[in-house]
Amino acid sequence: MKGAAPPFFARYGMTRTGDPEAPLLVDPYPEICHRGVLRRAVIAAAIDIVGSLHARELAGSDATFTTDLSVRAPNLASPKSLVARGTPLRTGRSLITSGVVLEADGAPVAYGQTTFMRVARRGDDSADERDLAMPEVIHQIPLERPLVEEVGIEVVDPARGRVEVELRDALRNPEGVMQGALVALLAEVSAEVLADCTHVEPQVVTEIDVRYLATSRVGPITAESKWIGDPESGMLRTQLRDRGNDDRLTAAVLLRTASV
């Protein structure tokens, strides 16, 4: 969108490498970490971006929307640098799926999968492919405060994991809706808030599965979490709703937390 603030992926410590076999580097600097652990939403962003490189090659001027995004990141240590490599898993007429592994010093530390839906635009909804493509160079804008503060996520009710964020232009993708990784971030914070209320030890998220059910267009966007079974399992489910759009359910998320 012309005149919009830079996209939030410019804040995630990411660099395009120019190498199609390993297209993205991630530098886990402190402001995108939580309790010394790289935010899993940042890993989700890397998975989404690497997957989108393949999807955009095929989609042309069609719109692409993330439908599913998963993250598995059991390693709580944050390496100095991560490299992301993607592999196409499915290339269909309407759905495009990729698997992405993140490595540190040649060893895998996280893995995820992402699926994009390809949607033809209406005749009066033209788009320049150059505006939709991921920039060859990501102009990094390092954060000066923690990511959650920069995004503007507010804790409303810790006992229910209720958090919310105003949806401003800086949080939107080129299609004008909330960026997929920020949906993951809102769910991540919601789960951690509830887990911190339940457990004595500080908690972080290690796994995320996002189902994007509808676009978040208006805001504020809220999230609430519930335990799945015994809290000792660390398993939660989280729902996101667009409060400014009739409280519409926009995402259903499964997460797992662990003690730091």
C-alpha positions, 0 to 999 in steps of 0.5 A, spaced: 500 500 500 502 506 497 504 511 503 504 505 508 509 504 514 514 499 512 512 492 513 513 488 520 517 483 516 523 489 516 523 488 523 524 481 524 532 481 523 531 477 516 536 478 510 535 475 503 541 472 501 540 471 493 541 464 494 535 460 492 537 454 496 537 458 502 533 464 501 533 467 508 537 469 514 534 470 521 538 474 526 535 473 533 537 480 536 534 481 543 528 485 541 525 479 537 526 474 543 522 473 549 526 470 555 532 469 551 528 465 546 527 467 539 519 469 538 516 463 535 512 468 531 518 470 528 520 463 526 513 463 523 514 469 519 520 466 516 516 460 514 511 464 511 516 468 507 520 462 504 513 459 502 511 465 499 517 466 494 514 459 491 507 461 491 508 468 488 512 465 482 506 461 480 500 466 482 502 471 478 497 477 479 493 473 483 492 474 490 495 469 495 492 468 502 495 463 507 490 458 510 495 454 514 501 455 518 505 450 522 511 451 527 515 446 531 521 449 534 523 445 541 530 448 541 529 453 547 536 456 545 537 462 540 543 461 536 546 467 533 544 466 526 539 461 522 538 460 515 531 458 512 531 453 506 524 451 503 521 445 499 515 445 495 510 440 497 504 441 493 503 445 487 496 445 485 491 450 481 488 453 488 493 451 493 500 451 494 504 448 500 511 448 502 516 445 508 521 450 511 527 448 515 531 453 519 538 451 521 543 453 525 551 451 523 548 446 519 543 443 524 536 443 524 533 447 529 526 449 527 521 446 522 514 449 519 509 448 513 505 453 510 499 453 505 497 459 500 490 459 497 491 462 490 485 467 488 483 470 481 482 477 482 476 481 479 477 484 472 476 491 476 481 489 481 488 490 478 495 489 481 502 490 479 506 483 480 512 487 482 508 490 488 506 483 490 513 480 490 517 479 496 523 485 495 529 482 493 532 486 499 529 487 505 531 494 508 532 492 516 529 497 521 531 494 528 526 495 534 528 499 539 523 496 544 520 489 545 516 486 539 510 485 543 510 493 545 512 495 538 506 491 535 502 494 540 499 488 544 495 489 550 494 484 555 486 485 557 485 479 562 491 474 564 486 469 567 483 468 560 489 469 556 485 475 553 490 480 549 488 485 543 491 489 538 489 495 534 489 494 526 493 499 523 496 500 516 503 498 519 500 491 521 497 489 514 500 485 508 499 488 501 492 485 501 490 490 506 489 485 512 493 483 518 499 480 516 499 472 518 505 472 522 502 477 527 496 473 527 501 468 530 504 473 535 497 475 538 496 467 539 503 466 542 502 472 547 495 470 549 498 462 550 504 465 554 499 470 558 495 464 560 501 459 561 504 464 566 498 465 570 497 457 571 505 455 572 510 457 577 516 457 572 516 462 566 513 459 559 514 460 552 511 457 546 514 452 542 509 449 537 504 453 533 499 451 528 494 456 525 488 455 521 486 462 518 479 462 517 477 469 515 481 475 514 482 480 519 480 487 516 478 492 521 480 491 529 481 491 534 483 484 534 482 480 540 485 473 542 483 468 548 486 461 550 484 455 553 487 449 556 487 442 552 486 437 558 491 438 564 495 444 563 502 440 565 501 438 558 502 445 555 497 444 550 492 450 548 487 452 543 487 460 542 481 463 538 482 470 534 476 475 533 475 481 529 472 485 534 470 491 529 467 486 524 461 483 528 466 479 532 468 475 527 472 469 528 478 469 524 483 464 526 483 458 530 490 456 533 493 450 537 499 451 541 504 448 546 508 451 551 514 449 555 518 452 561 524 456 560 
